[in-house]
Every structure is written in C-alpha cells, then in structure tokens.
Amino acid sequence: MPRPKITAEQRKDWRNLPLEHWNTATVHAMVIDMNAEKFGVSKYIPLRGWSFEQGIIKRSLTEYGAAALRESIERAFAEYRPSAQYPQLTAGFLIAYMLPRIMPQVLAEQKRKDQADAHPVNGGMSAEEVAGWL
C-alpha cells in the first residue's frame, strides 16, 4: 500500500512531522520559527543564500539523521546569544560553525542511550520478575 503524500505545508510542521519524513524544508521551517520565537526575528535572511543553506542542511540530514540534527539545533538555540550585529541564528551558521562542536555530544548521548536500551541494567527483567526474584 503506498504511503500518503506529504504536502509542503505538512513538511513545514516540524513539531508534528515524524522525523523519518523530515527534509530541508522542515529544518528551515524549524530554524525560521525558532528565530521568530526566541529572538523576535520577523524576516529570516539565510547565510550565503537559500541554495547554500539547503545544501548544507541536506548533507547534515544525510550524514547525521533528523533526530540528531533536531537535537543539535535545539541546543544551538539554547546557547546562542543574539547581538546587534548578529540578531538571528541562521541554519548555515549553525551547521557550519556550531554543529562541529555540538553534534559529537549529541551522537555520544544517543549511543549511550541506545546501548542502555539494548542492555538494561536489570538484565531485561520486568519489575514483577525482579520483585519475585527478590
């Protein structure tokens, strides 16, 4: 059965779109929305133009995946302090200059979480099994 087609408007709904459906439009919508919400930026101006940003976003999505990229973007916005000279955080700046520092932390945390999920501390027993064993 074919999957339903995702519309352009659905692609931009980054809060509700499942990560497996994210693309460059989704990431751009997230960055634009977060700039408006956190810094009051009404007009987003991309770093080096839209095509540069689309290319850098596409490479990051392909290399790291949507989950890691989303987490990195959220962390970058949490730490970025706008100034009069740089009132917004562009996707291009974020990925080119902040991602190399933030992404290794995100990937390491994902790896630890995946390993913890794969190897539970109690050997995979349910709470009832642990209680019965004790």
Salt bridges, closest charged atoms under 4 A:
GLU20 OE2 - HIS21 NE2 3.98
ASP33 OD2 - ARG15 NH1 3.90
GLU37 OE2 - ARG15 NH2 2.27
GLU53 OE1 - HIS28 NE2 2.72
GLU71 OE2 - ARG75 NE 2.76
GLU74 OE2 - ARG70 NE 3.22
GLU79 OE2 - ARG101 NH2 2.24
GLU109 OE1 - ARG75 NH2 2.33
ASP117 OD2 - LYS113 NZ 3.10
